[in-house]
Amino acid sequence: MALKKQFIKTKPVCKVTFSIEAKEATTAAVVGDFNNWNPAEGELAKLKNGTFKATFDLPASNSYEFRYLVDGEFVNDDQADAYKWNDFAAAENSVVAV
């Protein structure tokens, strides 16, 4: 799992690339505060090496809770900037700070 951040100098936006290795999975998405936890808005594309990956523009100077949804199972990012307990999910969510 990995997070890659690219800050845009001309806009208050950060391009964040989310990726997760899931060779046996058929679907994966990133869901979080930035897309209303909607898997349809966070679909990741499967690469030939079995990694799912996509880049999203997130407003800068914020932090966002997120999780991966891999074949219907929630997974945290082991390289997240932080983790935050979520009472609704009764679990920790990954956090990305941009």
Secondary structure, 3 states (H helix, E strand, C coil): CEEEEEECCCCCEEEEEEEEECCCCCCEEEEEHHHCCCHHHCECEECCCCEEEEEEEEECCCEEEEEEEECCEEECCCCCCEEEEECCCCEEEEEEEC
